[in-house]
Amino acid sequence: MGDSGAADAAASRAESGSTASSRAEVERARWNPRLGDDTAPLVGEWKYPLDKPHGPVMCTSRRVRTGGHPGVDKQIMREGSAAERTPKDGDTCFVHYDMWQLNASGEEVWSTRRESEPHQIVVGKAIPASDGKRRHHPALYECVRAMVPGERALFRVPPELCYGEAGNFSFPAVPPSCWMLVDVELIGAKRGETMERADMLYEERIERVKSHRTKGNELFRGGDVASAAREYEMSLSFLTDDMMMQLFGAYLDEAEGEKLPAHLNLCACYLKMERHHDAVDQAGRALGVDPTNAKAFYRRGKARRALGQDEAARADLLKALGFSEGASDPAIERELASLDGEERRSNHARRGVWRGLFDPNDDTGVDADGAKKRLDDVDEAGKKPKKGDEAGGRGKRFFGRLLERLGFVSDVLTSDRGTHT
């Protein structure tokens, strides 16, 4: 019995070794969903569709079952707060999500991130079959039941939790029996709170806006930037475009007076969290409220500089300086000076690399230490080139310089000389 078990184990190990690569490829395909990209993604990386600006997102866990509906699985993209519990039925949740058809077309079904308006859902609330716009809410319920606040995860959801066997004719248009790929961020959850924002009066909404923004300010000052960002997101979730379009006069002024600092504060959080694409987006939304806001230009300039968009960053910083209240602003001027210094150093380095390539009178190059040196004009025998070879010599010197810059000069020139007599 023992010998048989050992033999079986040895055979299993041999089989394991011979099929390791094939199993790895199967696991790789199972672990990394692909959408809008035919190339195999890196381990742990999920690539957004081509029209999305934020590029690939790293998943930090393998795809696992959620423990709820048997067809739903998830990958964690960002860990949430382990101290908080998962939402239950009856809780009000604030979420950002993008939803796509999990098929060859990969068409978008819904996106809250495009409008920068977190969605509010009451977990477990029944959705009428006739409500085509919200028939995917049961899918969101299933997702958030497997999350904690602050978490972002990627889910695959079966048709029965979305648009079913029949699909949906339009707004959104979904084919029959279509699976969904859902990128969900659970911003926050209110325990047992069932009033939706659509049912709130203007005064109730503004009260919530102020409450979340004040709490966000306290968290930011205390150093909990991630939690502060979630509070600012929830603050903005009550200032939806459909409400803003109905306001006028003093009501509109008050609402915009709350919306502007929430976007600016959220931008500041994203800068500290190094989410620079999101910082650019929030600064742009702040400028949509106040096109002359110096803080918005300054923060967008900093984010763009971090992304390597130097010209756009300089334009933003100059606008920030122009719109600043005082004659000068030390923070903006420091940022501009630092940006100019980086550009000067970069230009100097480029000139050093290419110096002398196109000037026949400049035979200096740069050696491995970065120091200047003179290229030799004599051949291996120590002879000067003949007068008739002068023009050709210049050409050879040019290509010699070029090859030296590229690191091939010694091997290539030696080989070339060895083939001629």
C-alpha positions as CSV (number, residue, x, y, z in Angstrom):
1,M,0.0,0.0,0.0
2,G,2.8,2.4,1.0
3,D,4.9,1.5,-2.1
4,S,1.8,2.1,-4.4
5,G,1.2,5.5,-2.8
6,A,4.8,6.5,-3.3
7,A,4.7,5.4,-6.9
8,D,1.5,7.3,-7.5
9,A,3.0,10.4,-5.9
10,A,6.2,10.1,-8.0
11,A,4.0,9.7,-11.2
12,S,2.0,12.7,-10.1
13,R,5.2,14.8,-9.7
14,A,6.5,13.7,-13.1
15,E,3.2,14.6,-14.7
16,S,3.2,17.9,-12.9
17,G,6.6,18.8,-14.1
18,S,5.8,17.9,-17.7
19,T,2.5,19.8,-17.8
20,A,3.6,22.8,-15.6
21,S,3.8,25.2,-18.5
22,S,0.4,24.2,-20.0
23,R,-1.3,24.5,-16.6
24,A,0.4,27.9,-16.1
25,E,-1.1,29.1,-19.4
26,V,-4.5,27.8,-18.4
27,E,-4.2,29.6,-15.0
28,R,-3.0,32.7,-16.7
29,A,-6.0,32.8,-19.0
30,R,-8.4,32.1,-16.1
31,W,-6.8,34.7,-13.9
32,N,-6.5,37.6,-16.3
33,P,-9.6,38.6,-18.2
34,R,-9.0,40.4,-21.4
35,L,-11.2,43.1,-23.1
36,G,-10.4,45.1,-26.1
37,D,-6.8,43.7,-26.3
38,D,-5.8,40.5,-28.1
39,T,-2.3,40.3,-26.5
40,A,-1.8,38.2,-23.4
41,P,-1.8,40.4,-20.3
42,L,1.0,40.3,-17.7
43,V,0.3,38.3,-14.6
44,G,-2.0,40.3,-12.3
45,E,-2.7,42.9,-15.0
46,W,-6.1,43.6,-16.5
47,K,-6.1,45.9,-19.5
48,Y,-8.9,48.4,-19.9
49,P,-10.6,48.9,-23.3
50,L,-8.8,51.2,-25.6
51,D,-11.1,54.1,-25.1
52,K,-10.4,54.2,-21.4
53,P,-7.7,56.6,-20.3
54,H,-6.2,55.0,-17.2
55,G,-4.5,52.1,-18.9
56,P,-3.8,48.7,-17.3
57,V,-4.9,48.0,-13.7
58,M,-3.0,45.6,-11.5
59,C,-5.2,42.9,-9.8
60,T,-3.7,41.8,-6.5
61,S,-5.6,38.5,-6.1
62,R,-6.5,35.5,-8.1
63,R,-10.0,35.2,-9.4
64,V,-12.1,33.6,-6.6
65,R,-15.7,32.8,-6.0
66,T,-17.6,35.3,-3.9
67,G,-19.5,32.8,-1.8
68,G,-22.9,34.2,-2.9
69,H,-24.3,33.5,-6.3
70,P,-22.4,30.5,-7.8
71,G,-21.7,32.2,-11.1
72,V,-20.1,35.3,-9.7
73,D,-16.3,35.6,-9.2
74,K,-14.0,38.5,-8.4
75,Q,-10.4,39.8,-8.5
76,I,-9.3,42.4,-6.0
77,M,-7.8,45.5,-7.6
78,R,-7.4,47.5,-4.5
79,E,-7.7,46.4,-0.9
80,G,-10.4,48.0,1.3
81,S,-10.6,48.6,5.0
82,A,-10.4,45.3,7.0
83,A,-11.9,47.1,10.0
84,E,-15.3,47.6,8.2
85,R,-17.9,45.0,7.5
86,T,-19.4,44.0,4.2
87,P,-22.8,45.6,3.4
88,K,-26.0,43.8,4.2
89,D,-29.5,44.0,2.6
90,G,-31.1,47.3,3.5
91,D,-27.8,49.2,3.6
92,T,-27.3,52.2,1.3
93,C,-24.0,51.9,-0.7
94,F,-22.1,54.5,-2.7
95,V,-20.3,52.9,-5.6
96,H,-18.4,53.8,-8.8
97,Y,-18.6,51.2,-11.5
98,D,-17.9,50.5,-15.1
99,M,-19.8,47.6,-16.8
100,W,-19.1,46.0,-20.1
101,Q,-20.5,43.1,-22.1
102,L,-18.2,40.1,-21.6
103,N,-18.2,39.1,-25.2
104,A,-16.4,39.8,-28.5
105,S,-17.8,43.3,-28.7
106,G,-16.9,44.4,-25.2
107,E,-19.4,47.3,-25.5
108,E,-19.9,49.5,-22.4
109,V,-23.2,49.1,-20.7
110,W,-22.8,51.7,-17.9
111,S,-20.3,54.0,-16.3
112,T,-20.5,56.3,-13.3
113,R,-16.8,57.3,-13.6
114,R,-17.3,59.2,-16.8
115,E,-19.7,61.6,-15.0
116,S,-17.8,61.5,-11.7
117,E,-21.1,60.8,-9.9
118,P,-21.0,57.9,-7.5
119,H,-24.1,55.8,-7.8
120,Q,-26.3,55.2,-4.8
121,I,-28.0,51.8,-4.3
122,V,-30.0,50.2,-1.5
123,V,-28.8,46.6,-1.3
124,G,-31.5,44.1,-2.0
125,K,-34.1,46.5,-3.2
126,A,-36.4,44.9,-5.8
127,I,-36.1,46.3,-9.4
128,P,-39.1,46.0,-11.7
129,A,-38.5,44.0,-14.9
130,S,-39.7,46.9,-16.9
131,D,-36.9,49.2,-15.6
132,G,-34.3,48.6,-18.3
133,K,-31.9,51.2,-16.8
134,R,-31.6,49.5,-13.4
135,R,-32.0,45.8,-14.3
136,H,-28.3,45.3,-13.5
137,H,-28.7,46.4,-9.9
138,P,-29.0,42.8,-8.6
139,A,-25.5,42.3,-10.1
140,L,-24.3,45.3,-8.1
141,Y,-25.9,43.9,-4.9
142,E,-24.1,40.6,-5.4
143,C,-20.8,42.5,-5.9
144,V,-21.0,44.8,-2.9
145,R,-22.0,42.0,-0.6
146,A,-18.5,40.5,-1.2
147,M,-16.7,43.8,-0.6
148,V,-15.6,46.2,2.2
149,P,-15.6,50.0,1.9
150,G,-12.6,51.3,0.1
151,E,-12.2,48.1,-2.0
152,R,-12.1,48.0,-5.7
153,A,-12.6,44.7,-7.5
154,L,-13.3,43.2,-10.9
155,F,-16.3,40.8,-11.2
156,R,-17.8,38.5,-13.8
157,V,-21.5,38.3,-13.5
158,P,-24.0,35.9,-15.2
159,P,-26.9,37.0,-17.3
160,E,-29.6,36.2,-14.7
161,L,-28.3,38.9,-12.4
162,C,-28.4,41.5,-15.2
163,Y,-30.5,41.5,-18.4
164,G,-31.4,37.8,-18.5
165,E,-32.1,35.6,-21.5
166,A,-34.0,38.3,-23.4
167,G,-31.3,41.1,-23.0
168,N,-32.4,44.7,-23.4
169,F,-33.5,46.5,-26.5
170,S,-31.9,49.9,-25.9
171,F,-30.6,52.3,-23.2
172,P,-28.5,50.2,-22.8
173,A,-28.6,47.8,-25.7
174,V,-27.6,44.3,-24.4
175,P,-27.8,41.1,-26.4
176,P,-29.6,38.0,-25.0
177,S,-27.9,35.9,-22.3
178,C,-25.0,38.3,-22.0
179,W,-22.4,38.0,-19.2
180,M,-21.1,41.2,-17.7
181,L,-17.6,42.3,-16.6
182,V,-18.0,44.9,-13.8
183,D,-15.3,47.1,-12.2
184,V,-16.7,48.1,-8.9
185,E,-15.4,50.5,-6.2
186,L,-17.3,50.5,-2.9
187,I,-16.8,54.1,-1.7
188,G,-18.9,53.8,1.5
189,A,-21.9,52.2,3.1
190,K,-24.6,53.5,5.5
191,R,-26.0,50.8,7.7
192,G,-29.8,50.5,7.6
193,E,-30.3,53.7,5.7
194,T,-32.9,53.2,3.0
195,M,-33.7,56.7,1.8
196,E,-32.4,57.3,-1.8
197,R,-31.2,60.7,-2.8
198,A,-33.9,60.9,-5.5
199,D,-36.5,61.1,-2.7
200,M,-34.6,63.8,-0.8
201,L,-35.5,67.5,-0.7
202,Y,-32.8,70.0,-1.7
203,E,-32.2,71.0,1.9
204,E,-31.6,67.3,2.9
205,R,-29.1,66.8,0.1
206,I,-27.1,69.9,0.9
207,E,-27.0,68.9,4.6
208,R,-25.6,65.5,3.5
209,V,-23.1,67.2,1.2
210,K,-21.8,69.5,4.0
211,S,-21.7,66.7,6.5
212,H,-19.5,64.4,4.3
213,R,-17.2,67.2,3.3
214,T,-16.7,68.3,6.9
215,K,-15.8,64.7,7.9
216,G,-13.5,64.5,4.9
217,N,-11.6,67.6,6.0
218,E,-11.2,66.2,9.5
219,L,-9.8,62.9,8.1
220,F,-7.5,64.7,5.7
221,R,-6.0,66.8,8.5
222,G,-5.6,63.6,10.6
223,G,-3.6,62.0,7.7
224,D,-6.2,59.4,6.6
225,V,-6.2,60.5,3.0
226,A,-8.0,57.4,1.6
227,S,-10.9,57.7,4.0
228,A,-11.1,61.5,3.3
229,A,-11.3,60.8,-0.4
230,R,-14.3,58.5,0.1
231,E,-16.1,61.2,2.1
232,Y,-15.5,63.7,-0.6
233,E,-16.8,61.2,-3.2
234,M,-20.0,60.6,-1.1
235,S,-20.4,64.4,-0.8
236,L,-20.4,64.7,-4.5
237,S,-22.8,61.9,-4.9
238,F,-25.6,64.1,-3.7
239,L,-24.8,66.9,-6.2
240,T,-25.9,65.1,-9.3
241,D,-26.2,66.8,-12.7
242,D,-29.9,66.2,-12.9
243,M,-30.4,68.1,-9.7
244,M,-27.9,70.9,-10.6
245,M,-29.7,71.6,-13.9
246,Q,-32.9,72.3,-12.0
247,L,-31.4,74.9,-9.7
248,F,-31.1,78.7,-10.2
249,G,-30.2,81.8,-8.2
250,A,-29.1,81.4,-4.7
251,Y,-29.8,77.6,-4.7
252,L,-27.4,77.1,-7.6
253,D,-24.8,79.4,-6.0
254,E,-25.0,77.4,-2.8
255,A,-24.7,74.0,-4.6
256,E,-21.8,75.1,-6.7
257,G,-20.2,76.6,-3.6
258,E,-20.2,73.0,-2.1
259,K,-19.3,71.3,-5.4
260,L,-16.1,73.3,-6.1
261,P,-14.3,72.6,-2.8
262,A,-15.3,68.9,-2.9
263,H,-13.6,68.5,-6.3
264,L,-10.6,70.5,-5.2
265,N,-10.2,68.5,-2.0
266,L,-10.6,65.2,-3.9
267,C,-7.9,66.3,-6.3
268,A,-5.6,67.0,-3.3
269,C,-6.3,63.5,-2.0
270,Y,-5.5,61.9,-5.3
271,L,-2.2,63.9,-5.6
272,K,-1.1,62.5,-2.2
273,M,-2.3,59.0,-3.2
274,E,-0.3,59.3,-6.5
275,R,-3.5,58.7,-8.5
276,H,-2.5,61.4,-11.0
277,H,-5.0,60.6,-13.8
278,D,-7.8,60.9,-11.2
279,A,-6.3,64.2,-9.9
280,V,-6.3,65.6,-13.5
281,D,-9.9,64.6,-13.8
282,Q,-11.1,66.2,-10.6
283,A,-9.2,69.4,-11.3
284,G,-10.9,69.6,-14.6
285,R,-14.3,69.2,-13.0
286,A,-13.4,72.0,-10.5
287,L,-12.6,74.2,-13.5
288,G,-16.0,73.3,-15.0
289,V,-17.5,75.1,-12.0
290,D,-15.0,77.9,-11.8
291,P,-12.8,78.4,-15.0
292,T,-10.5,80.8,-13.2
293,N,-9.7,78.8,-10.1
294,A,-5.9,79.1,-9.4
295,K,-5.9,76.0,-7.1
296,A,-7.4,73.8,-9.8
297,F,-4.9,74.9,-12.3
298,Y,-2.0,74.5,-9.8
299,R,-3.1,71.0,-8.8
300,R,-3.7,69.9,-12.3
301,G,-0.3,71.2,-13.3
302,K,1.3,69.1,-10.5
303,A,-0.5,66.0,-11.6
304,R,0.4,66.5,-15.2
305,R,4.0,67.1,-14.3
306,A,4.0,63.7,-12.4
307,L,2.6,62.1,-15.6
308,G,5.4,63.5,-17.7
309,Q,3.2,66.0,-19.5
310,D,5.6,68.9,-19.1
311,E,4.2,71.3,-21.6
312,A,0.6,70.9,-20.4
313,A,1.8,71.2,-16.8
314,R,3.7,74.5,-17.6
315,A,0.5,75.9,-19.2
316,D,-1.6,75.0,-16.2
317,L,1.0,76.5,-13.8
318,L,1.3,79.7,-15.7
319,K,-2.5,80.0,-15.7
320,A,-2.5,79.4,-11.9
321,L,0.0,82.1,-11.5
322,G,-2.1,84.5,-13.6
323,F,-5.3,83.8,-11.7
324,S,-3.7,83.8,-8.2
325,E,-4.9,86.6,-5.9
326,G,-1.5,88.1,-5.0
327,A,1.2,89.4,-7.3
328,S,3.1,86.2,-6.9
329,D,2.6,82.7,-5.4
330,P,5.7,81.0,-3.9
331,A,4.3,77.5,-4.3
332,I,3.4,78.0,-8.0
333,E,6.7,79.7,-8.7
334,R,8.7,76.9,-7.0
335,E,6.9,74.3,-9.2
336,L,7.6,76.3,-12.3
337,A,11.3,76.8,-11.4
338,S,11.6,73.0,-10.7
339,L,10.0,72.2,-14.0
340,D,12.3,74.6,-15.9
341,G,15.3,73.2,-14.1
342,E,14.4,69.6,-15.2
343,E,14.0,70.8,-18.8
344,R,17.4,72.5,-18.8
345,R,19.1,69.4,-17.4
346,S,17.3,67.2,-20.0
347,N,18.3,69.5,-22.9
348,H,21.9,69.6,-21.7
349,A,22.1,65.8,-21.5
350,R,20.7,65.5,-25.0
351,R,23.2,68.0,-26.4
352,G,26.0,66.1,-24.6
353,V,25.0,62.8,-26.3
354,W,24.8,64.2,-29.8
355,R,27.6,66.9,-29.6
356,G,30.0,66.7,-32.5
357,L,28.0,64.3,-34.7
358,F,27.2,66.8,-37.4
359,D,30.1,69.3,-37.0
360,P,33.2,68.1,-39.0
361,N,35.4,70.5,-37.0
362,D,34.3,69.1,-33.6
363,D,35.9,65.7,-33.1
364,T,35.0,65.4,-29.4
365,G,32.8,62.7,-28.1
366,V,31.7,61.4,-24.7
367,D,33.4,58.4,-23.2
368,A,31.9,55.9,-20.8
369,D,32.5,58.2,-17.9
370,G,30.7,61.1,-19.6
371,A,33.9,63.0,-20.1
372,K,34.9,64.5,-23.4
373,K,37.5,62.7,-25.5
374,R,39.0,63.2,-29.0
375,L,38.3,60.6,-31.7
376,D,41.5,59.4,-33.4
377,D,41.9,60.4,-37.1
378,V,44.7,57.9,-37.8
379,D,44.4,54.3,-38.8
380,E,45.8,51.4,-36.8
381,A,49.2,51.7,-38.5
382,G,49.5,55.3,-37.2
383,K,49.2,56.8,-40.7
384,K,47.3,59.9,-41.6
385,P,44.5,59.5,-44.2
386,K,45.5,60.3,-47.7
387,K,44.4,63.6,-49.3
388,G,42.1,61.8,-51.7
389,D,40.4,60.1,-48.8
390,E,39.6,63.3,-47.0
391,A,35.9,63.5,-48.0
392,G,35.5,59.8,-47.2
393,G,37.3,60.3,-44.0
394,R,34.8,62.8,-42.8
395,G,32.0,60.4,-43.6
396,K,33.7,57.7,-41.7
397,R,34.4,60.0,-38.8
398,F,30.7,60.9,-38.7
399,F,29.6,57.3,-38.7
400,G,32.3,56.5,-36.2
401,R,30.9,59.1,-33.8
402,L,27.4,57.8,-34.3
403,L,28.5,54.2,-33.7
404,E,30.4,55.3,-30.6
405,R,27.3,57.0,-29.2
406,L,25.4,53.8,-29.8
407,G,28.1,51.7,-28.1
408,F,29.3,49.8,-31.2
409,V,32.4,51.7,-32.2
410,S,35.1,49.4,-31.1
411,D,33.7,46.1,-32.4
412,V,32.3,47.5,-35.6
413,L,35.3,49.6,-36.6
414,T,37.8,46.9,-35.8
415,S,35.8,44.4,-37.9
416,D,35.5,46.9,-40.7
417,R,39.2,47.6,-40.8
418,G,40.1,44.0,-40.7
419,T,38.3,43.2,-43.9
420,H,40.3,45.7,-46.0
421,T,43.9,45.6,-47.1
